[in-house]
Amino acid sequence: MKRVIAMAILAAAISAVAAGLPLSPRWISGNTAAPEKPAPVLVKEFALDAKPTKTVFSVAVAGWCEVYVNGAKVGRDVLSPVTCQPDIRLSSLVLDVTDMLRAGTNSIEVLLGNGWFNTFTIDAWGFSNAPWIGAPKINGELVCDGKRLFATDGSWRAYDSPIVFNSLRNGEWYDAMKEGVRENWRAATVEKFEPWVRISPEDAVPCRASETFEPKRVLKTPWDTDVYDFGANIAGWCEIEVEGDVGAKVRLDYDESITSHNTLLGHIKQHLTGKGETRPVQHDEYILAGREGGEKWHPRFTYHGFRYVQVEFDGNAKLKSIKARFVHSDFRRAGTLHTSDKTFAELQAATERSYLSNFVGIPTDCPHREKNGWTGDAQLAMETGLWNYDAKDSYVHFLRMMLDAQRQNGAVPCILPCTPKFGFSWGSGPAWDAILFEIPWQIYRFYGDDAPAREAYGAMKRYLEFMAEKADEDGLFDYGLGDWCRWWEDRRGTPVRLTDSAYMYMFSRRLAFWAGRFGEKEYAAKCSAAAESIKAAFNKAFYKGDGLYAEGRFTELAAPLYFKGLCVDGEEKKVAKRLVEAIREKEHKAWFGILGAKWTPRVLAEYGYADDAFKLFVQPEIPGWAHWLQFGDGTLRENWDDMSSHNHIMFGDLSAWGYEYVAGIVPLDPGFKKIAFRPHVLEGVDSFVVTHKTPFGEVRAGWRRVGGKVEYVCEAPNGIEVEKIQ
């Protein structure tokens, strides 16, 4: 069969040559799989009789790239394209280069970085042994006025760029002495192994460098090295301007924390050291060309999570300036939240920064230690993301990564992209796998678009079949992780069996909805029956009467109310009352993990205890959100006790809570075609107003106190039906 295919390809190639047409594109590289290889530049020079009317360069990329036409970079995107599941799918960029061409000689150069493709760094997740790992490569063509002028093939040339080392997690090293020198000039390598992957047009929002941060202070280490504090924990890199001798070197080490001696803490290296990895982590280097007046530089094919940067020199050089650039997916803003409460306003800003820091192409857990696309973090923060940003396309991209990675038996991974070593072996389970159901549901809710649900429908069905085999003898589930990162004093925590079963109830109900919408009534009835069966088993196992579920922990009481319909019928108010009593007893401390952190405030507001939910957010003691503000990072953290990452988004539902429960915008119909206005006026707060751009236009809602009275704000464009407060 392979011989037949090969003969057919050869015959097509011979026909194309005979007709004077360029051959189909081939995958080509600079043969730079080894870590010590510089980033290659692939070059094609060509002549045009006249400037074309329309010219498009389409290029599929394994790795990251920057495209240059006649020496000028095409576009403002960085870290492009956004990663897919690389052994299944790669993205293709479609670039209009018409205005950059001219009559006569032209050139296209593609600078290639390793990105998520050539992940040679030895880590805990197995990316250094991923099945796709190899030299970054491209496959593309240039089409002028509807005719292919040329494609990627053996006629392309390659040379080594001044980027002498680049790694997603280690950093980037640049030798400015090599600028303008086409070193190691050679023929491009036509890959013998053509990646048998799908090629799809880039469908995620691109990454760009946005906000610039100046150093807030310069600290000195015991050995008199400078550490720059930018006063904000962000994802991105530093732009430096330096002056000095030829060959002098600047070394930059990035971290989010420092010790009492102003040295970098280094805790972000925990999964990248001690396992054979000897290269430094989050480390950039720049070798000076010695230009008079100074030289400027920033990395291209890495990014870091940091607040602090240590700068050291080898040789005679000095730093003229250093700035931090915030790099993230360049989302359009969809919403704003303004409140008179200073603490909640700071938490909103911290949530936004944490969200963007953890959306550099794909949603991640943290921008430094891992950069992994943890699905649990993504599903918990999705509503916050969509209230504040137009992130639809990037979530659809992430959903497609999940669909590509799903196994034949229906299992899905806990991180994306995933490797054979890590993804399915630990961390999966309903609370994380919920992203498979959450993306279609929330996009339908916010945009009125059911296309993602149709695309994922079969995968959702396979997942339920997979999980059905994991049900215990009572029809409940205990698989994977539960209320993660809870307050350490609650040693036992909420049983995974409770949280998993609650999610499975929701999955069954949502799939029943989609089945009914897509015309599969019998399957819808089957899913509804499964949900009712889980409900009965859940309440038999966990409900003890008089409003008490399990041991009465916050998450245990919130779960049956958060998942609508799961609670014993008629007992909802008793459960809510017991929940608020438990919270008051703990003085509004956050005695829960990431699941309870989302469910509890929503349930409290839903049942008339919005003030108690608000106190959870703004009380300043540990465990709690406001406690984190004292450190000045401007981000949310991974743990209540301040250990581990200082830039996580998984506790970030507070922003969505503000939009929906305090300001009171409640979508009733998909795409905001009909909304309810159900605000909660908070004690001691003078104003709380939000805006949100719906498919029909901007909605504005909230309230303010004026002259001792509450004045409500509710404005909606034509096309939206508003069910106003009574």
Secondary structure as the mmCIF struct_conf table of DSSP 4:
data_model
#
loop_
_struct_conf.conf_type_id
_struct_conf.id
_struct_conf.beg_label_comp_id
_struct_conf.beg_label_asym_id
_struct_conf.beg_label_seq_id
_struct_conf.end_label_comp_id
_struct_conf.end_label_asym_id
_struct_conf.end_label_seq_id
HELX_RH_AL_P HELX_RH_AL_P1 LYS A 2 ALA A 18
TURN_TY1_P TURN_TY1_P1 ALA A 19 GLY A 20
HELX_LH_PP_P HELX_LH_PP_P1 LEU A 21 PRO A 25
STRN STRN1 ILE A 28 SER A 29
BEND BEND1 ASN A 31 ASN A 31
BEND BEND2 ALA A 34 ALA A 34
TURN_TY1_P TURN_TY1_P2 PRO A 35 GLU A 36
BEND BEND3 LYS A 37 LYS A 37
HELX_LH_PP_P HELX_LH_PP_P2 PRO A 38 ALA A 39
STRN STRN2 PRO A 40 LEU A 48
BEND BEND4 ASP A 49 ALA A 50
BEND BEND5 THR A 53 THR A 53
STRN STRN3 THR A 55 ALA A 62
BEND BEND6 GLY A 63 GLY A 63
STRN STRN4 TRP A 64 VAL A 69
TURN_TY1_P TURN_TY1_P3 ASN A 70 GLY A 71
STRN STRN5 ALA A 72 LYS A 73
BEND BEND7 GLY A 75 ARG A 76
STRN STRN6 VAL A 78 VAL A 78
BEND BEND8 LEU A 79 LEU A 79
STRN STRN7 SER A 80 SER A 80
BEND BEND9 PRO A 81 PRO A 81
HELX_LH_PP_P HELX_LH_PP_P3 VAL A 82 THR A 83
TURN_TY1_P TURN_TY1_P4 PRO A 86 ILE A 88
STRN STRN8 ARG A 89 ASP A 96
HELX_RH_3T_P HELX_RH_3T_P1 THR A 98 MET A 100
BEND BEND10 ALA A 103 ALA A 103
STRN STRN9 GLY A 104 GLY A 113
TURN_TY1_P TURN_TY1_P5 GLY A 115 PHE A 117
BEND BEND11 ASN A 118 ASN A 118
BEND BEND12 THR A 121 THR A 121
TURN_TY1_P TURN_TY1_P6 ALA A 124 TRP A 125
HELX_RH_3T_P HELX_RH_3T_P2 PHE A 127 ASN A 129
TURN_TY1_P TURN_TY1_P7 PRO A 131 TRP A 132
BEND BEND13 GLY A 134 GLY A 134
STRN STRN10 LYS A 137 CYS A 144
TURN_TY1_P TURN_TY1_P8 ASP A 145 GLY A 146
STRN STRN11 LYS A 147 ALA A 151
BEND BEND14 THR A 152 ASP A 153
TURN_TY1_P TURN_TY1_P9 GLY A 154 SER A 155
STRN STRN12 ARG A 157 ASP A 160
BEND BEND15 PRO A 162 PRO A 162
STRN STRN13 ILE A 163 SER A 167
TURN_TY1_P TURN_TY1_P10 LEU A 168 ASN A 170
STRN STRN14 GLY A 171 ASP A 175
HELX_RH_3T_P HELX_RH_3T_P3 ALA A 176 LYS A 178
TURN_TY1_P TURN_TY1_P11 GLU A 179 GLY A 180
STRN STRN15 GLU A 183 ALA A 187
HELX_LH_PP_P HELX_LH_PP_P4 ALA A 188 ALA A 188
STRN STRN16 THR A 189 VAL A 190
HELX_LH_PP_P HELX_LH_PP_P5 GLU A 191 GLU A 191
BEND BEND16 LYS A 192 PHE A 193
STRN STRN17 ARG A 198 PRO A 201
BEND BEND17 ALA A 204 ALA A 204
HELX_LH_PP_P HELX_LH_PP_P6 VAL A 205 PRO A 206
STRN STRN18 CYS A 207 PHE A 213
BEND BEND18 LYS A 216 LYS A 216
STRN STRN19 ARG A 217 LYS A 220
TURN_TY1_P TURN_TY1_P12 PRO A 222 TRP A 223
STRN STRN20 ASP A 226 GLY A 244
TURN_TY1_P TURN_TY1_P13 VAL A 246 GLY A 247
STRN STRN21 LYS A 249 ASP A 255
BEND BEND19 GLU A 256 GLU A 256
STRN STRN22 ILE A 258 ILE A 258
TURN_TY1_P TURN_TY1_P14 SER A 260 HIS A 261
BEND BEND20 ASN A 262 ASN A 262
STRN STRN23 LEU A 264 LEU A 264
HELX_RH_3T_P HELX_RH_3T_P4 HIS A 267 LYS A 269
TURN_TY1_P TURN_TY1_P15 GLN A 270 LEU A 272
BEND BEND21 THR A 273 GLY A 276
BEND BEND22 ARG A 279 ARG A 279
BEND BEND23 VAL A 281 GLN A 282
STRN STRN24 HIS A 283 ILE A 287
TURN_TY1_P TURN_TY1_P16 GLU A 292 GLY A 293
STRN STRN25 GLU A 295 TRP A 297
BEND BEND24 ARG A 300 PHE A 301
STRN STRN26 HIS A 304 ASP A 314
BEND BEND25 GLY A 315 ASN A 316
STRN STRN27 ALA A 317 SER A 329
HELX_LH_PP_P HELX_LH_PP_P7 PHE A 331 ARG A 332
STRN STRN28 ARG A 333 ARG A 333
STRN STRN29 GLY A 335 THR A 339
BEND BEND26 SER A 340 SER A 340
HELX_RH_AL_P HELX_RH_AL_P2 LYS A 342 SER A 357
TURN_TY1_P TURN_TY1_P17 ASN A 358 ASN A 358
STRN STRN30 PHE A 359 PHE A 359
BEND BEND27 VAL A 360 ILE A 362
STRN STRN31 PRO A 363 PRO A 363
BEND BEND28 ASP A 365 ASP A 365
TURN_TY1_P TURN_TY1_P18 PRO A 367 GLU A 370
STRN STRN32 GLY A 373 TRP A 374
HELX_RH_AL_P HELX_RH_AL_P3 THR A 375 ASN A 388
STRN STRN33 TYR A 389 TYR A 389
HELX_RH_AL_P HELX_RH_AL_P4 LYS A 392 ALA A 405
TURN_TY1_P TURN_TY1_P19 GLN A 408 ASN A 409
BEND BEND29 GLY A 410 GLY A 410
BEND BEND30 CYS A 414 CYS A 414
STRN STRN34 ILE A 415 LEU A 416
BEND BEND31 PRO A 417 PRO A 417
BEND BEND32 PRO A 420 GLY A 427
BEND BEND33 GLY A 429 GLY A 429
HELX_RH_AL_P HELX_RH_AL_P5 PRO A 430 ASP A 433
TURN_TY1_P TURN_TY1_P20 ALA A 434 ALA A 434
HELX_RH_AL_P HELX_RH_AL_P6 ILE A 435 TYR A 447
HELX_RH_AL_P HELX_RH_AL_P7 ALA A 451 ALA A 468
TURN_TY1_P TURN_TY1_P21 GLU A 469 LYS A 470
TURN_TY1_P TURN_TY1_P22 GLU A 473 ASP A 474
BEND BEND34 GLY A 475 GLY A 475
BEND BEND35 GLY A 480 GLY A 480
BEND BEND36 ASP A 483 ASP A 483
TURN_TY1_P TURN_TY1_P23 TRP A 484 CYS A 485
TURN_TY1_P TURN_TY1_P24 TRP A 488 GLU A 489
BEND BEND37 ARG A 491 ARG A 492
BEND BEND38 THR A 494 THR A 494
HELX_RH_AL_P HELX_RH_AL_P8 VAL A 496 ARG A 517
TURN_TY1_P TURN_TY1_P25 PHE A 518 GLY A 519
HELX_RH_AL_P HELX_RH_AL_P9 LYS A 521 PHE A 542
STRN STRN35 TYR A 543 GLY A 545
TURN_TY1_P TURN_TY1_P26 ASP A 546 GLY A 547
STRN STRN36 LEU A 548 TYR A 549
TURN_TY1_P TURN_TY1_P27 ALA A 550 GLU A 551
HELX_RH_AL_P HELX_RH_AL_P10 PHE A 554 TYR A 562
BEND BEND39 PHE A 563 PHE A 563
TURN_TY1_P TURN_TY1_P28 LYS A 564 GLY A 565
BEND BEND40 CYS A 567 CYS A 567
HELX_LH_PP_P HELX_LH_PP_P8 VAL A 568 VAL A 568
TURN_TY1_P TURN_TY1_P29 ASP A 569 GLY A 570
HELX_RH_AL_P HELX_RH_AL_P11 GLU A 572 GLU A 585
TURN_TY1_P TURN_TY1_P30 LYS A 586 HIS A 588
BEND BEND41 PHE A 592 PHE A 592
HELX_RH_AL_P HELX_RH_AL_P12 ILE A 594 GLU A 606
TURN_TY1_P TURN_TY1_P31 TYR A 607 GLY A 608
HELX_RH_AL_P HELX_RH_AL_P13 ALA A 610 VAL A 618
BEND BEND42 GLU A 621 TRP A 625
HELX_RH_3T_P HELX_RH_3T_P5 ALA A 626 PHE A 631
BEND BEND43 THR A 635 THR A 635
BEND BEND44 GLU A 638 GLU A 638
TURN_TY1_P TURN_TY1_P32 TRP A 640 ASP A 641
BEND BEND45 ASP A 642 ASP A 642
BEND BEND46 SER A 644 SER A 644
BEND BEND47 HIS A 646 HIS A 646
TURN_TY1_P TURN_TY1_P33 MET A 650 ASP A 653
HELX_RH_AL_P HELX_RH_AL_P14 LEU A 654 TRP A 657
HELX_RH_PI_P HELX_RH_PI_P1 GLY A 658 VAL A 662
BEND BEND48 ALA A 663 ALA A 663
STRN STRN37 ILE A 665 PRO A 667
BEND BEND49 ASP A 669 ASP A 669
HELX_RH_3T_P HELX_RH_3T_P6 PRO A 670 PHE A 672
BEND BEND50 LYS A 673 LYS A 673
STRN STRN38 LYS A 674 PHE A 677
HELX_LH_PP_P HELX_LH_PP_P9 VAL A 681 LEU A 682
TURN_TY1_P TURN_TY1_P34 GLU A 683 GLY A 684
STRN STRN39 SER A 687 THR A 694
TURN_TY1_P TURN_TY1_P35 PRO A 695 PHE A 696
STRN STRN40 GLY A 697 VAL A 706
TURN_TY1_P TURN_TY1_P36 GLY A 707 GLY A 708
STRN STRN41 LYS A 709 GLU A 715
TURN_TY1_P TURN_TY1_P37 ASN A 718 GLY A 719
STRN STRN42 GLU A 721 GLU A 723
#
